[in-house]
Amino acid sequence: MELYPAFEVPSIKDTIKKDNRQMTSLYFDFEKGDFVLSNTGDIKTATPYDSWVQWCLKTIYTQRWAFMAYGSQTGVELEEAFAQNNRALCESYIQKTVTEALLADPYSRTVRVYDFKFKWGVDSVDLELTVSGIWDDDAVLNAKLMKVR
């Protein structure tokens, strides 16, 4: 009898449900920077559609290559975008990097990214865009992108 039994560790892909439409997560409030609680104090569970929308927002707010916990396909290149010489180049770079990041969804939920709108501030840009997923409803996302000094 062995002290430490040997067994095969299942791959992460085997533990994920096959139907991406059934995947859920927890609701997160990006303005407060915290999880959303129900009236009973429990963390609210998001629907599969809302989980995808929140994943899209989290991806837009994550600087690519800034955190070793994320793979090279996670996040956008905002520092590089804001380093461009003028607003037109910056907007073009933001469109490119956001589109690439959202289409790199590991669960293949994102189908199309389009209709970018920009409203410039002194040290930031308010971004509005539309994403189409595997669901019938498109999502209009709003994100405030800040220049890093």
Order of alpha helices (4+ residues) and beta strands (2+ residues): alpha-beta-beta-beta-beta-alpha-alpha-alpha-beta-beta-beta
